[in-house]
Amino acid sequence: MSEFDWNRKDDALIRQLKQRNAQWIHEKIPDKNYFGGFKYSATCKCSVCGFVAGHEMPECPRCKTRIMR
């Protein structure tokens, strides 16, 4: 029995699961002047394809995935 390769990009099931849970990811930037010790970057990244955008949008311009809020 072979192990399942989680890094395969052509697997349709994995692609569907990623798109179902798609979100914009803001990077945490350490900054001791902020409450909690960090702040979030103004740019965000698509969790499916990694596209970096200047602001959150309802759909990723690169992979066309609908991103739920």
Secondary structure, DSSP 4 states (H G I P E B T S, - for coil): -PPP-TT-TT-HHHHHHHHHT--EEEEEEE-TTSTTSEEEEEEEEETTT--EESS--SB-TTT--B---
